[in-house]
Amino acid sequence: MSTPKASRTSGAKGDPSAAGAGRRPTLMDVARRAGVSRATASLVIRDAPGPSSETRERVRQAADELGYRPDQTAQLLRRRNSRLIGVMFSAQEPFHADLIENIYAATEEIGYDVVLSAVAPSRGERRAVEALITSRCEAVILIGAREAYTTDFGSRLPVVEIGRPPNGTVFDAVHTADDEGAGLAVDHLVSLGHRDIVHVDGGERPGAAERRAGYLDAMRRHGLHDRARVLPGDYTELSGSEAARTLLDGGELPTAVVAGTDQCAIGLLIELRQAGVDVPGQISIVGYDDIRSARLAHIDLTTVRQDAQQLARLAVQAAVERLEGGLDGETREFSLVPQLVVRGSTGPVR
């Protein structure tokens, strides 16, 4: 009685037996399967000139059957230029996510890639930046940096900041004219008849000083300087909630609030509504940034919009110009005009 032979699965995609059980398939495995030299297989994988179309097809088919994927880390080590742009961002900022999405789009168009490094309560900015340098990034974009970095860091590679003017640094800066943005918010509220307008600021956060100054200037411009009032905040929903409780405990509510960010405005709005306050019937609220949650139907937040796409494109452009054009000299500043977006959280004063 004959014994059945064990079946073989030669050529199965990703089959460990095709390259040796338990190990990742190599370029030499691909070359052997395709019946070519390792050098020829390398030319095909790198899409370099030389091999015929028939050879290219055999190599690509072999790579697909084996489940071969090039080692990106090894490729980077072999290249003189990594073509990587590092991005430092805050893991807690929704607007930073919008910027990152657009940075990816801008870099892909010009053949660069992105490495992300997040700042979190347990991970400071300098550690996040050093991780980008260790990853062989050729330039770094800092989103909403709190620290004023020195020339020592900037001398190592090109740096671009998004979110504040180049005060105290020597880096190119891309930002929205935040003083004008806060002024737009006040102008809108005054046009609706509001006079008792409070500002919840962002403390030491990037752009907070400019937004605070814009609010105060606009209040003076409308003859309301004696009614200006600034409550402390830090751009978060929690600071908005705390500001709302301060206003509720203070007796008579103001008729309007300009918040430092949309997150702060949303915290403020939710806390007030839970206390039975009608928004915008009793109090109007304006945010800043135009993050995605501001557009949700149950939030419907009037806000000052920052152009995330243009901010990202300008930052990438500035970094690449420093890299490829060898631009030295004075710091460059790119300031964008903000836009007021009117939604349902503001209305005429009663």
HUDA-V164920 format. One record per residue. N is the residue number from 1. RES is the residue in one letter. D_CENTER is the distance of its C-alpha to the mean C-alpha in whole Angstrom. Layout:
n=<N;N>
res=<RES;RES>
d_center=<D_CENTER;D_CENTER>
//
This chain:
n=<1;2;3;4;5;6;7;8;9;10;11;12;13;14;15;16;17;18;19;20;21;22;23;24;25;26;27;28;29;30;31;32;33;34;35;36;37;38;39;40;41;42;43;44;45;46;47;48;49;50;51;52;53;54;55;56;57;58;59;60;61;62;63;64;65;66;67;68;69;70;71;72;73;74;75;76;77;78;79;80;81;82;83;84;85;86;87;88;89;90;91;92;93;94;95;96;97;98;99;100;101;102;103;104;105;106;107;108;109;110;111;112;113;114;115;116;117;118;119;120;121;122;123;124;125;126;127;128;129;130;131;132;133;134;135;136;137;138;139;140;141;142;143;144;145;146;147;148;149;150;151;152;153;154;155;156;157;158;159;160;161;162;163;164;165;166;167;168;169;170;171;172;173;174;175;176;177;178;179;180;181;182;183;184;185;186;187;188;189;190;191;192;193;194;195;196;197;198;199;200;201;202;203;204;205;206;207;208;209;210;211;212;213;214;215;216;217;218;219;220;221;222;223;224;225;226;227;228;229;230;231;232;233;234;235;236;237;238;239;240;241;242;243;244;245;246;247;248;249;250;251;252;253;254;255;256;257;258;259;260;261;262;263;264;265;266;267;268;269;270;271;272;273;274;275;276;277;278;279;280;281;282;283;284;285;286;287;288;289;290;291;292;293;294;295;296;297;298;299;300;301;302;303;304;305;306;307;308;309;310;311;312;313;314;315;316;317;318;319;320;321;322;323;324;325;326;327;328;329;330;331;332;333;334;335;336;337;338;339;340;341;342;343;344;345;346;347;348;349;350>
res=<M;S;T;P;K;A;S;R;T;S;G;A;K;G;D;P;S;A;A;G;A;G;R;R;P;T;L;M;D;V;A;R;R;A;G;V;S;R;A;T;A;S;L;V;I;R;D;A;P;G;P;S;S;E;T;R;E;R;V;R;Q;A;A;D;E;L;G;Y;R;P;D;Q;T;A;Q;L;L;R;R;R;N;S;R;L;I;G;V;M;F;S;A;Q;E;P;F;H;A;D;L;I;E;N;I;Y;A;A;T;E;E;I;G;Y;D;V;V;L;S;A;V;A;P;S;R;G;E;R;R;A;V;E;A;L;I;T;S;R;C;E;A;V;I;L;I;G;A;R;E;A;Y;T;T;D;F;G;S;R;L;P;V;V;E;I;G;R;P;P;N;G;T;V;F;D;A;V;H;T;A;D;D;E;G;A;G;L;A;V;D;H;L;V;S;L;G;H;R;D;I;V;H;V;D;G;G;E;R;P;G;A;A;E;R;R;A;G;Y;L;D;A;M;R;R;H;G;L;H;D;R;A;R;V;L;P;G;D;Y;T;E;L;S;G;S;E;A;A;R;T;L;L;D;G;G;E;L;P;T;A;V;V;A;G;T;D;Q;C;A;I;G;L;L;I;E;L;R;Q;A;G;V;D;V;P;G;Q;I;S;I;V;G;Y;D;D;I;R;S;A;R;L;A;H;I;D;L;T;T;V;R;Q;D;A;Q;Q;L;A;R;L;A;V;Q;A;A;V;E;R;L;E;G;G;L;D;G;E;T;R;E;F;S;L;V;P;Q;L;V;V;R;G;S;T;G;P;V;R>
d_center=<70;67;64;61;58;55;52;50;46;46;43;41;37;36;39;40;43;42;41;42;42;39;37;34;36;36;36;40;40;39;41;44;44;43;46;45;44;41;40;41;38;36;36;36;32;31;32;34;38;41;41;43;42;44;43;39;40;42;39;36;38;39;35;35;38;37;33;32;29;28;27;24;24;28;27;24;27;29;27;27;24;21;19;16;13;11;8;8;6;8;9;11;8;8;6;3;4;5;3;3;7;8;7;9;12;12;13;15;17;18;19;16;14;11;12;9;11;10;12;14;18;19;17;17;15;18;18;14;15;18;17;15;18;21;19;20;17;18;16;13;10;9;7;9;12;15;17;19;19;22;24;25;21;21;24;23;20;18;15;13;12;9;11;14;17;19;21;22;21;21;18;17;15;13;13;14;18;18;21;22;20;22;25;24;24;27;29;28;30;33;33;34;36;34;35;34;31;29;25;23;21;18;21;19;16;14;15;18;21;20;20;23;25;24;26;29;29;29;32;34;34;35;38;36;35;38;36;32;31;28;27;25;22;18;16;16;19;21;22;22;25;26;27;28;31;32;32;34;36;37;39;39;35;34;33;30;27;24;21;18;15;15;15;18;20;20;21;24;25;25;28;30;30;31;34;35;34;33;30;31;34;35;31;29;25;22;19;16;12;14;12;13;16;17;18;20;24;25;22;23;21;22;19;18;15;12;12;8;10;12;10;8;12;13;11;12;15;16;15;18;20;21;21;23;25;26;25;26;27;26;22;21;19;17;17;17;19;18;19;21;21;24;24;27;26;28;32;35;36;39>
//
